[in-house]
Amino acid sequence: MQVAVHIVNAFPDAPGGGNPAGVVLDADALTAAQKLSIARQVGLSETAFVSASQMASVRLEFFTPTRQIAHCGHATIATFSLLRQQGVLGEGRFSKETVDGPRDILLDGDMAFMEQTAPTYTRVDPASELGARIASSLGLLPAQGTGGVAPHVVSTGNAFLLVALPDARALANLTPRQDLVQAISDELDLIGFYAFTTETQRPGRHAGARMFAPRFGIPEEAGTGMAAGPLACLLHDVLGVPDRVLLIEQGWLMHPPSPSLIRVVLEHEQGRITRLMAGGTGRISRSMVLEV
């Protein structure tokens, strides 16, 4: 069987930037084993598979080269950007069905946004044994300053460990030990580590970040919508950033760089974040045909 795969760069912040995802349309006839095989052949961090849904606009399943995962931000943006650009969907509100329920999608001009749930926070004491292991896993000394912000496990549907750094130089100089990052990610049931600083490459943004997810076969990723949502919540609730729309840079410090920009819109009720919409643009890069 031949299967067409579209490669779409999500969240591009410069020509050639963004985080590429594979997108397979009309995937109803594919088995889980075939989807995993396709994801391995594509070789990107995630590939999305689109099929018919009885409860949402489409059903989306996400596969890394090693396993299926419940959600993927950049592959969601890539998919709905592709559907919009191909004329399958117009502007407005839509939805995706995932393995753990539906999520809202908004298509607004050339941007696609996906729903994430209200945040949950677990603070990690930097002086604890776990705090020391986190520092060691990133090549940091336990006493290295992070502006007084402790690491936090934050989830808006997927859990990430958010680690604050004092400036862009410290973020750029990170030398993560992928085996230790993976071990802690397994222990805490994380997608990965999202290290960040409030010093950005371009003015008017709120944070710059790097994403490490070796547990899912991703040494570093250029744009992670499901991690930018938790970071925006942490910036608002813990660091006191008052804005309701936050801009997160990612991919600028990769080698080679692949600049990405993720926009997060926080929704409040009675002073608490009840949900958020995270998104950006998507650009079709190329297409391929694979045998399965």
TORMI-371583 format. One record per atom (N, C-alpha, C, CB): residue in three letters; x, y, z. Coordinates in steps of 0.02 Angstrom, whole numbers, plus 50000, padded with zeros to 5 digits. Glycine has a CB too. Example, Ala and Ser with C-alpha at 12.3 -4.5 7.8 and 13.67 -1.06 7.14 Angstrom:
Ala506604971650390;Ala506154977550390;Ala506604983550390;Ala505654977650452;Ser506424988850354;Ser506844994750357;Ser506455000250394;Ser507044997050286;
//
This chain:
Met500424994050000;Met500005000050000;Met500445006250000;Met499525000050061;Gln500265011149958;Gln500625017549956;Gln500245022749997;Gln500715019949882;Val500615026450036;Val500315031550080;Val500665038250069;Val500365029350155;Ala500275043450057;Ala500555050150048;Ala500645053450116;Ala500095054550003;Val501225056450126;Val501385060050187;Val501585067150170;Val501965056450227;His501255071850201;His501415078950192;His501855081150251;His500765083350187;Ile502385084750237;Ile502815087550289;Ile502635094950296;Ile503575086550272;Val502415096750356;Val502185103550370;Val502585106350428;Val501425103750385;Asn502885112250419;Asn503255115550473;Asn502765119650514;Asn503825119950445;Ala502695117950578;Ala502265121550624;Ala502655126850661;Ala501925116750673;Phe502345132450674;Phe502615138050714;Phe503225141450683;Phe502795135450781;Pro503305141850617;Pro503925144950591;Pro503975152250612;Pro503945144450515;Asp504565154250635;Asp504695161150657;Asp505185164550609;Asp504975161250728;Ala505395160950558;Ala505845163550507;Ala505815158750448;Ala506585164350534;Pro506015160850388;Pro506025156250331;Pro506435149950346;Pro506315159650269;Gly506145144250333;Gly506475137950348;Gly506435135750420;Gly507175138450328;Gly506125139850463;Gly506075138150534;Gly505455134050548;Gly506075144450576;Gly505325133150612;Gly504755129250634;Gly504925122050649;Gly504215129550583;Asn504425118350670;Asn504515111450689;Asn504135107050639;Asn504245110150762;Pro504485103050599;Pro504155099050548;Pro503785093050578;Pro504645096650497;Ala503195091750551;Ala502805085850570;Ala502555082450507;Ala502205087750616;Gly502505075850509;Gly502185072250455;Gly501435072350465;Gly502445065050451;Val501055072750411;Val500325072550414;Val500085067650361;Val500015079650404;Val499695062650382;Val499395057850337;Val498645058850339;Val499585050450356;Leu498355060750282;Leu497635061550277;Leu497305054850258;Leu497455066950224;Asp496655054150273;Asp496285048050254;Asp496635041750280;Asp496205047550178;Ala496765041650345;Ala497135036150376;Ala496695030750405;Ala497595038750429;Asp496045030750388;Asp495565026150420;Asp495765018850412;Asp494875027150390;Ala496055016950355;Ala496205009850341;Ala496865007550371;Ala496205008650268;Leu497245012050400;Leu497905010150426;Leu497855007150496;Leu498365016250427;Thr498235001950509;Thr498274999050575;Thr498775002950618;Thr498474991550572;Ala498765001850683;Ala499245005250727;Ala499955003350709;Ala499105003450801;Ala500064997050691;Ala500744994850671;Ala500964998450608;Ala500764987250661;Gln500514999350561;Gln500695002950500;Gln500835010350514;Gln500125002350448;Lys500455013350558;Lys500575020350576;Lys501265021150609;Lys500025022950623;Leu501435016550653;Leu502095016850684;Leu502645015950633;Leu502155011650739;Ser502545011450586;Ser503035010350533;Ser503125016650490;Ser502825004450488;Ile502575019950474;Ile502615026150435;Ile502985031550475;Ile501905028650417;Ala502825032250540;Ala503165037250581;Ala503915035950583;Ala502875037250652;Arg504105029650586;Arg504825027950586;Arg505145029850520;Arg504925020450600;Gln504795028550464;Gln505075030150399;Gln505115037750389;Gln504645027050343;Val504615041350413;Val504635048650407;Val505215051450447;Val503965051750431;Gly505315048750507;Gly505895050450547;Gly505865057150583;Gly506485050550504;Leu505275060150587;Leu505195066350624;Leu504955064850695;Leu504685071050587;Ser504945070050737;Ser504765068850807;Ser504055066150813;Ser504835075250848;Glu503585068650771;Glu502905066050771;Glu502615066050701;Glu502455070050818;Thr502175061150689;Thr501775060950628;Thr501045060250650;Thr501995055150581;Ala500605064250619;Ala499895064250635;Ala499515060350582;Ala499625071450641;Phe499015056550605;Phe498595052550560;Phe497875054750568;Phe498665044950575;Val497555056650511;Val496895059650511;Val496395054450487;Val496865065950466;Ser495865053450525;Ser495325048950505;Ser494655051750526;Ser495425041850536;Ala494125048550505;Ala493445051050519;Ala493285050250593;Ala492925047350477;Ser492875054750618;Ser492665054650689;Ser491915055350694;Ser493015060350728;Gln491625052050743;Gln490915052650758;Gln490775058250808;Gln490645046150783;Met491305060850842;Met491195065750895;Met491535072450882;Met491435063050960;Ala491955072850830;Ala492345078950818;Ala492415079950742;Ala493045078550852;Ser492745085450724;Ser492845086850653;Ser493275081450621;Ser493175093650643;Val493795079350656;Val494235073850633;Val494495070050693;Val494825076550589;Arg494725064050681;Arg495085060350732;Arg495825060850717;Arg494855052850735;Leu496235062550768;Leu496955063150760;Leu497305058150806;Leu497185070350773;Glu497775054450777;Glu498215050150815;Glu498935052250801;Glu498095042550798;Phe499355052050852;Phe500035054550847;Phe500525048950864;Phe500145060650893;Phe501015048150820;Phe501535043050830;Phe502225046350825;Phe501465037350779;Thr502645044950874;Thr503355046350869;Thr503675040450834;Thr503685047750940;Pro504325040650820;Pro504645034750792;Pro504655028750838;Pro505345036350772;Thr504475029750902;Thr504515024150950;Thr503845022050979;Thr504965026051005;Arg503335026450978;Arg502705024751012;Arg502155029650993;Arg502805024651087;Gln501535027951013;Gln500975032551007;Gln500945036951069;Gln500305028750996;Ile500765043451059;Ile500665047951115;Ile499975051051110;Ile501215053451117;Ala499725053551166;Ala499035055951169;Ala498935062451131;Ala498815056951240;His499395067151138;His499325073751107;His499995075851077;His499075078951159;Cys499955080151027;Cys500555083351001;Cys500355090150975;Cys500895078950945;Gly500655095351003;Gly500465102050985;Gly500655103950914;Gly500775106951031;His501295102950896;His501505105350831;His501195101250775;His502265105250825;Ala501085094650786;Ala500765090550735;Ala500015092350727;Ala500835083150751;Thr499695094550782;Thr499005096950776;Thr498975103250734;Thr498715098250846;Ile499415108050748;Ile499435114250710;Ile499595112750637;Ile499945119150739;Ala500075108250625;Ala500245106350557;Ala499645103350520;Ala500825101250557;Thr499275099050554;Thr498705095650522;Thr498165100650504;Thr498425090350569;Phe497955104750552;Phe497405109350538;Phe497615114950490;Phe497135112350603;Ser498245116850490;Ser498485121550440;Ser498435118550371;Ser499215123650456;Leu498625112150365;Leu498585108750301;Leu497855108150277;Leu498895101750305;Leu497405106250322;Leu496695105650304;Leu496415112350283;Leu496295102850363;Arg496635117650317;Arg496405124450298;Arg496675126350230;Arg496635129550352;Gln497315125250218;Gln497625127350155;Gln497375123150096;Gln498375126750160;Gln497155116950108;Gln496885112850054;Gln496135114050044;Gln497005105550069;Gly495835118450083;Gly495135119950075;Gly494655114950105;Gly494975120650004;Val494915110150143;Val494485105250176;Val494095108550232;Val494905099350204;Leu494405113150268;Leu494085116950321;Leu494155124450307;Leu494395115150390;Gly493655128250329;Gly493695135550323;Gly493905138550390;Gly493025138450301;Glu493755144950399;Glu493895148050464;Glu493345146150513;Glu493945155750457;Gly493515146550578;Gly493015145350629;Gly493245140150680;Gly492385143050597;Arg492765137750717;Arg492915133050771;Arg492785125950748;Arg492485134650834;Phe493255121650764;Phe493215114550746;Phe493435110550807;Phe493665112950683;Ser493565104150798;Ser493775100050855;Ser494165094050829;Ser493165097750896;Lys494575091250874;Lys494935085050859;Lys494755079950912;Lys495705086250856;Glu494675073850891;Glu494595068150936;Glu495275065150947;Glu494095062950909;Thr495475064151010;Thr496105060951027;Thr495965054751068;Thr496575065751065;Val496475051051086;Val496375044851124;Val496075046151192;Val497035041151131;Asp496125052251218;Asp495815053651283;Asp495295059251279;Asp496355055551333;Gly494935059651223;Gly494375064151219;Gly494475069751168;Gly494245067151285;Pro493955073951159;Pro493985079251109;Pro494325085551136;Pro493295081051085;Arg494595089551090;Arg494895096051105;Arg494665100951052;Arg495665095551109;Asp494545107151073;Asp494325112351026;Asp494915114850984;Asp494015118151064;Ile494755116850922;Ile495235119750876;Ile494935126150848;Ile495415114750818;Leu495335131250841;Leu495125137550811;Leu495575138950751;Leu495145143350862;Leu495265140150693;Leu495625142450633;Leu495445149750622;Leu495445138050571;Asp495955153950625;Asp495865161150621;Asp496385163950572;Asp495935164550692;Gly496165165550511;Gly496635167850460;Gly497115162250443;Gly497015174050484;Asp497765163750447;Asp498265158550432;Asp498515155150495;Asp498845161550394;Met498165156150551;Met498385153250615;Met497895147850638;Met498455158650669;Ala498175142750670;Ala497775137450700;Ala497935137150775;Ala497925130550666;Phe497415136350816;Phe497495136050888;Phe497165129650914;Phe497185142350922;Met497465126750966;Met497195120650996;Met497075121751070;Met497675114750986;Glu496555118551095;Glu496365119151165;Glu496815114951210;Glu495635116951175;Gln496995117851267;Gln497305114051321;Gln496915115451385;Gln498065115951329;Thr496975110951433;Thr496565111451493;Thr496895115851546;Thr496445104451522;Ala496525117051600;Ala496785121151656;Ala497415117951684;Ala496255121851711;Pro497895122051704;Pro498545119351726;Pro498525116251796;Pro499065124751725;Thr498955111351806;Thr499105108751872;Thr499855109551883;Thr498875101251881;Tyr500045111051945;Tyr500745112651961;Tyr500995108052017;Tyr500815120051981;Thr501605105652010;Thr501955102252064;Thr502655105352069;Thr501985094452053;Arg502795108752124;Arg503435111952133;Arg503955106952156;Arg503385117752184;Val504565107452128;Val505125103252149;Val505605107552189;Val505475099952087;Asp505755105452249;Asp506225109052291;Asp506925108552261;Asp506225106352364;Pro507235114152242;Pro507905113752212;Pro508425110552258;Pro508145120652193;Ala508315110952324;Ala508785108152372;Ala508665100652385;Ala508745111952437;Ser508145097852356;Ser507995090852367;Ser508445086352326;Ser507265089452351;Glu508405079952340;Glu508785075052301;Glu508565075152228;Glu508705067952330;Leu507915075752216;Leu507665076252147;Leu507905082652114;Leu506905075952146;Gly507895088152151;Gly508135094452124;Gly508855094052102;Gly508045099952174;Ala509265090652142;Ala509975089752125;Ala510055085552063;Ala510355086652183;Arg509635080352056;Arg509685076051997;Arg509465079751934;Arg509265069752006;Ile508965084051941;Ile508745088051884;Ile509305092651861;Ile508115092151902;Ala509625096051909;Ala510185100451892;Ala510735096651857;Ala510455103951954;Ser510915090851885;Ser511445086751855;Ser511265084451785;Ser511585080651900;Ser510625082851773;Ser510425080351708;Ser510495085651654;Ser509705077951710;Leu510485092051673;Leu510555097551626;Leu511255100451626;Leu510055102951642;Gly511715097351662;Gly512395099851665;Gly512475106151706;Gly512645101251596;Leu512015107151754;Leu512025113051797;Leu512285111151866;Leu511315116051802;Leu512585115951899;Leu512745115051969;Leu512125116352011;Leu513325119851991;Pro512015112852066;Pro511405113852106;Pro511315121052128;Pro511415109452166;Ala511865124652137;Ala511815131552162;Ala511735136752107;Ala512415133152203;Gln511745134652043;Gln511685139551990;Gln511005143051993;Gln511775136151921;Gly511015149551986;Gly510415153451996;Gly509905152651941;Gly510585160652003;Thr509265152751961;Thr508715152651913;Thr508225158251929;Thr508355145851914;Gly508495163651959;Gly508045169151975;Gly507545167652029;Gly507685171251914;Gly507705162652071;Gly507255160952126;Gly506655156852106;Gly507025167152159;Val506625154452043;Val506055150552020;Val506235143152024;Val505845152551948;Ala505885139352064;Ala506015132252070;Ala505755128552009;Ala505685129352134;Pro506045122751993;Pro505755118651940;Pro505035116751958;Pro506185112251928;His504615116251907;His503925114251917;His503735109051865;His503445120351912;Val503365103951886;Val503025099651839;Val502345102751826;Val502955092151866;Val502215104451763;Val501585107851745;Val501255103851690;Val501715115251722;Ser500595102751697;Ser500215099151646;Ser499605103151626;Ser500005092351671;Thr499495103651560;Thr498865106251533;Thr498575100851486;Thr498965113151496;Gly498705094651503;Gly498505089051462;Gly499075084151455;Gly498275091351394;Asn499685086551452;Asn500305082751455;Asn500765086051505;Asn500645082151384;Ala501155082051541;Ala501595084751593;Ala502295086151567;Ala501625079951653;Phe502565091951585;Phe503245093951568;Phe503585096651630;Phe503245099351511;Leu504235095651635;Leu504625098751687;Leu504885105451661;Leu505205094151711;Leu504695110951692;Leu504905117551672;Leu505475119751718;Leu504315122651675;Val506035121551686;Val506645123451723;Val506855130351701;Val507225118251712;Ala506835135151748;Ala507015142151732;Ala507765143051734;Ala506675146951782;Leu508025147051687;Leu508725148851684;Leu508785156451684;Leu509075145751622;Pro509345159151707;Pro509385166451717;Pro509415170551652;Pro509985168051757;Asp509675167751598;Asp509735171751537;Asp509825167151477;Asp510345176651542;Ala509835170251417;Ala509875166351355;Ala510535162751349;Ala509775170951295;Arg511075165651376;Arg511725162351372;Arg511715155851411;Arg512275166851399;Ala511425155951470;Ala511375149751510;Ala510955144551475;Ala511085151351580;Leu510415146751443;Leu509995142151406;Leu510375139151346;Leu509355145651381;Ala510735143351310;Ala511115140951252;Ala511665136151272;Ala511425146851215;Asn511945137051332;Asn512515132951354;Asn512315126451388;Asn512935136951401;Leu511665125051392;Leu511445118751422;Leu511755112751386;Leu510685118251421;Thr511975107951425;Thr512245101751397;Thr511895095851430;Thr513025101251408;Pro511275094551409;Pro510885089451443;Pro511175082451434;Pro510175089451419;Arg511155078551487;Arg511315071451483;Arg510675067751469;Arg511655068851550;Gln510605065651407;Gln509955062951385;Gln509745056751425;Gln509995061251311;Asp510225052751447;Asp510045046851486;Asp509735048751553;Asp510655042451498;Leu510005054051585;Leu509725056251649;Leu509055059851639;Leu510215060951685;Val508995063751586;Val508355067051570;Val507825061751559;Val508425071651508;Gln507995056451522;Gln507515051151509;Gln507315047551573;Gln507795046151459;Ala507795046351616;Ala507645042751678;Ala507165046751722;Ala508295041351717;Ile507285053251728;Ile506835057451768;Ile506155058151734;Ile507145064451780;Ser506155058551668;Ser505515058851632;Ser505105052551643;Ser505645059951556;Asp505435046751642;Asp505095040451657;Asp504825040551728;Asp505565034451647;Glu505235042751775;Glu505045042751845;Glu504435047151859;Glu505625045051888;Leu504415053051827;Leu503885057851840;Leu503325057551787;Leu504175064851842;Asp503375052951740;Asp502895052251685;Asp502825058751646;Asp502205050051713;Leu503385061251621;Leu503415067551584;Leu503485066251510;Leu503995071951610;Ile503255071051469;Ile503455071151399;Ile504195072951395;Ile503025076151358;Gly504405077851434;Gly505105079751434;Gly505235085951475;Gly505345080951364;Phe505835088851467;Phe506055094851502;Phe505965100851456;Phe506795094151526;Tyr505695106251483;Tyr505625112551446;Tyr506015117851485;Tyr504865114551435;Ala506635119051465;Ala507055124051498;Ala506925130851466;Ala507815122151494;Phe506905136151506;Phe506705142551479;Phe507055148351514;Phe505955143451483;Thr507035154151481;Thr507245160451510;Thr506785165851485;Thr507985162051492;Thr506725171251523;Thr506305176851501;Thr506705181651456;Thr506025180651561;Glu507345180151444;Glu507735184151396;Glu507635181051327;Glu508505184251416;Thr507385185051279;Thr507195182451214;Thr507635185151158;Thr506465184051200;Gln507585181951100;Gln507975183951043;Gln507695190251010;Gln508005178350992;Arg507045191151014;Arg506715196950984;Arg506285200351037;Arg506285194850923;Pro506245206951035;Pro505855210551085;Pro505115209051078;Pro505965218051079;Gly504755209851133;Gly504045208851133;Gly503815201751146;Gly503775210951069;Arg504295197151154;Arg504125190251172;Arg504205189251248;Arg504575185251133;His503905183951273;His503895182851345;His504415177951370;His503225180451366;Ala504625173151328;Ala505105168151350;Ala505405164751289;Ala504785162951397;Gly506015162251299;Gly506335157851251;Gly506455151151284;Gly507005160851224;Ala506375145651246;Ala506385139051277;Ala506765134051234;Ala505685136651290;Arg506975128651266;Arg507245122851233;Arg506895116651261;Arg508025122351242;Met506755111851217;Met506365105951235;Met506785099551225;Met505715105551194;Phe506825095451278;Phe507195089151275;Phe506715083451295;Phe507815089351323;Ala506625078651249;Ala506155073251262;Ala506435066551239;Ala505475074551227;Pro507005064251267;Pro507305057951245;Pro506865051951259;Pro507965056951278;Arg506405052551307;Arg505945046951322;Arg505545045151260;Arg505475048751380;Phe505425050151216;Phe505045048951155;Phe505485049451093;Phe504475053951150;Gly506135048351102;Gly506585048251045;Gly506735055151016;Gly506305044050992;Ile506655060451057;Ile506755067351033;Ile507305070651075;Ile506085071451038;Pro507925070751051;Pro508465074051089;Pro508315081451100;Pro509125073251052;Glu508075084951048;Glu507865091951055;Glu507365093451000;Glu508475096851051;Glu506875097651017;Glu506325099150970;Glu506285106650959;Glu505655096450997;Ala506085108550897;Ala506095115650878;Ala505485119550901;Ala506145116050804;Gly504905116350909;Gly504305119950930;Gly503815115150961;Gly503975123550870;Thr503625116451024;Thr503225111651062;Thr502615115251091;Thr503645108351119;Gly502055114851055;Gly501455118451077;Gly501185115951143;Gly500925117851025;Met501235109351155;Met500975106551218;Met501405108451278;Met500915099051213;Ala502035110751266;Ala502455113151321;Ala502405120651329;Ala503185111151309;Ala502295124251274;Ala502225131551278;Ala501615133451319;Ala502185134651208;Gly501085129451316;Gly500495130851357;Gly500645130751431;Gly499945125951342;Pro500935125351458;Pro501135125351528;Pro501615131051546;Pro501465118751545;Leu502085132751502;Leu502545138151517;Leu502165144751523;Leu503095138651464;Ala501705146051477;Ala501315152251481;Ala500935152651547;Ala500825152751422;Cys500665147051570;Cys500305146951634;Cys500775148351692;Cys499955140151644;Leu501375145351691;Leu501865146551744;Leu502075153851744;Leu502475142051734;Leu502195156751686;Leu502385163751682;Leu501845168151713;Leu502515165851609;His501225166451700;His500665170451726;His500555169251801;His500025168751688;Asp500505162951821;Asp500305161451890;Asp500875161751940;Asp499985154651892;Val501475160051920;Val502035159751967;Val502495165751960;Val502435153351955;Leu502645167951899;Leu503085173651889;Leu502715180251885;Leu503495172651827;Gly502045180051884;Gly501655186151888;Gly501605190051824;Gly501935190451940;Val501715186951766;Val501625190451702;Val500875191551692;Val501935186351643;Pro500655197851684;Pro499945199251683;Pro499605197951616;Pro499825206251703;Asp499985197351563;Asp499685196951496;Asp499265190651487;Asp500245197151443;Arg498745191351446;Arg498325185551430;Arg498555182151366;Arg497595187751422;Val498935185551324;Val499225182651263;Val499985182651271;Val499005186651199;Leu500285176851269;Leu501015176251280;Leu501335173051219;Leu501155172051344;Leu501935175451203;Leu502325173051146;Leu502935169351170;Leu502525178951099;Ile503015163051148;Ile503555158751170;Ile503995157151110;Ile503285152251203;Glu504645158851115;Glu505135157051063;Glu505425150251078;Glu505695162451058;Gln505585146651025;Gln505925140151032;Gln506305138750968;Gln505405134351048;Gly506795134550972;Gly507165132450913;Gly507725137050892;Gly506715131750857;Trp507765143150921;Trp508285147850904;Trp508975145350923;Trp508155154550936;Leu509025141350976;Leu509675139451004;Leu509865132350985;Leu509665140051078;Met509485129250938;Met509665122650914;Met510255123150866;Met509065119250880;His510555117550851;His511115117250803;His510935112250748;His511785115250838;Pro510745114650687;Pro510675121650667;Pro510025124550694;Pro510695122350590;Pro509955131250697;Pro509345134350722;Pro508745132750678;Pro509435141950727;Ser508165132350709;Ser507525131650674;Ser507015135850711;Ser507305124050668;Pro507035142550702;Pro506635147050744;Pro505885145750741;Pro506775154150725;Ser505585145450800;Ser504865144250806;Ser504565149550852;Ser504715137150832;Leu503925150950842;Leu503555155650885;Leu502865152750898;Leu503515162750852;Ile502705152050962;Ile502065149250984;Ile501685154551022;Ile502175142851028;Arg501055155551002;Arg500625160551035;Arg500145156851081;Arg500225164850981;Val500105159051143;Val499665155851193;Val499165161051219;Val500075152751251;Val498525159351214;Val497995163751238;Val497675160551299;Val497455165051181;Leu497735163851357;Leu497465161251420;Leu496745163551429;Leu497895163551479;Glu496335158951453;Glu495635160551468;Glu495525159951544;Glu495145155851429;His495195165051573;His495115165451645;His494385165451666;His495455171851671;Glu494265162851725;Glu493635163751760;Glu493795164751834;Glu493145157551749;Gln493545170351862;Gln493655171851933;Gln494395171651952;Gln493255167051977;Gly494805174351907;Gly495505175051921;Gly495935168851912;Gly495585177251988;Arg495635163351887;Arg496015157151876;Arg495995155251803;Arg495725151551920;Ile496555152351780;Ile496575149851711;Ile496135143651706;Ile497315148351689;Thr495645143851662;Thr495195138151654;Thr495375133851594;Thr494485140651648;Arg495675136951544;Arg495935133451486;Arg496355138251446;Arg495365130351443;Leu496665135751393;Leu497065140151351;Leu497035137651279;Leu497805140551375;Met497215142051233;Met497275140351163;Met497985141951142;Met496745144151119;Ala498345136951116;Ala499035137851094;Ala499075136451019;Ala499525133251133;Gly499445140850983;Gly499465139750912;Gly499975144050876;Gly498805140850882;Gly499905143950810;Gly500345147650766;Gly500185145850694;Gly501075146150782;Thr500645147150650;Thr500545145850579;Thr500855139150560;Thr500835151450537;Gly500695136850500;Gly500995130750473;Gly501145131750399;Gly500535124750484;Arg501725129350378;Arg501925129950308;Arg502095123050280;Arg502525134750301;Ile501785121350223;Ile501925114950191;Ile502635115150163;Ile501405113550134;Ser503025110150181;Ser503715109750158;Ser503795105350097;Ser504155107150214;Arg503535099150101;Arg503595094550045;Arg503115088650057;Arg504325092050036;Ser503065084250009;Ser502655078150015;Ser503065072249992;Ser501995078749974;Met502875066350015;Met503215060149996;Met502715054549994;Met503795058550045;Val502885049149960;Val502465043249958;Val502865037449985;Val502215041749885;Leu502575033950035;Leu502915028350068;Leu502535021850055;Leu502975029650144;Glu502895016350056;Glu502605009750051;Glu502515006750121;Glu503045005150007;Val501925004150136;Val501805000650199;Val501484993950186;Val501365004950246;
//
